[in-house]
């Protein structure tokens, strides 16, 4: 017997309203409404901690056609021997609701363990389909992202402010310090030690580092680093306003004085800029998707305007709503990457120390992973500096 359709509405802060049908968990929910331009990879996007507390709109019209890679009976994720999710970017769904044009209830893929709707229901996450997501995306591009709420027939009413997360980074950051070592490595072998400040790190950051045979000390977003012995510092992605991470900014500022290599991704880029003395601001609708073009401007601020043939453009995976304000960067810092669409800063680096960061995801999951070599560059710096100190 076919399941009865339950009507639902998406109501925006500016008074806009879109009618559709409920899927996933049939309950009302409020949150910040944002859109992603990704054509695939919804299991990874929905579990990305950077989307914590947001209502995600998919611009791609059909979602759910390849199901969700979970255990068929329990709908639980698969984990590797390090207890890292195999197919997701965290162990839970991070968005507070999902908005699509059309949802597929009968997926076809060898790795699928459940339909998308059933998986969302298991995770208590509502969805709405059957609305014009193209018109909705145009509205968000013109007016900017805004609060909204999904109201499901028969469920309890919610208010706009009920979807506000006071400190989403604290919600997704680990509570305790933990050490990870790559498998197949002798327990006594000395490996480069990387402290990963986990502000909501995507699982693929852990995978990429472990594949490169380093030891990871994962610490919460506000953990004091003064008692830790490490060779390099890695600042992860995470949700929300970077200025809410005052403790993280302070610990990075102190870490600069040690001269050890530091690399940041996404929120880590913004935190590094703030620690250096720069400023950040909220973008009108952010960069979310796997098709953002970024130009590496080379060494020196004049490289981008010189028309140098050495300039390269990369297609990158991104998920952020804030950016670094270029004119506030200190003289000892320079832009490293620029967004080819809107000219915003996509990476910064110091001219006087081994400190650099990018706004996009080199470990892109879902991809592309065209810039994964930046992680290798960082680890080369770590090994070089480690060797220099040990001589």
Secondary structure, DSSP 4 states (H G I P E B T S, - for coil): -PPPP-EEEEEETTS-EEEEEEEES---EEEEEEEE--SS-HHHHHT-GGGTTEEEEE-SSEE-TT-B-S-TTT-PPPB-TTS-BSSSSSSS---SEEE-SEE-SS---TT--B-HHHHHHHTT-EEEESS-HHHHHHHHHHH--EEEEEEETTSPP--GGGG--TTHHHHHS-SS-EEE--TTS-TT----EEEEE-SS--HHHHHHHHHTT-EEEEE-TT---TT---SEEEE---SS-GGG-HHHHHHHHHHHTTT-EEEEETHHHHHHHHHHT-EEEEEEEEEEEEEEEEEE--SSTTTTTTT-TT-EEEEEEEEEEEEEEGGGS-TTEEEEEEETTT--EEEEEESSSSEEEESSBTT-SSS--TTTHHHHHHHHHHHHHHHHHH-
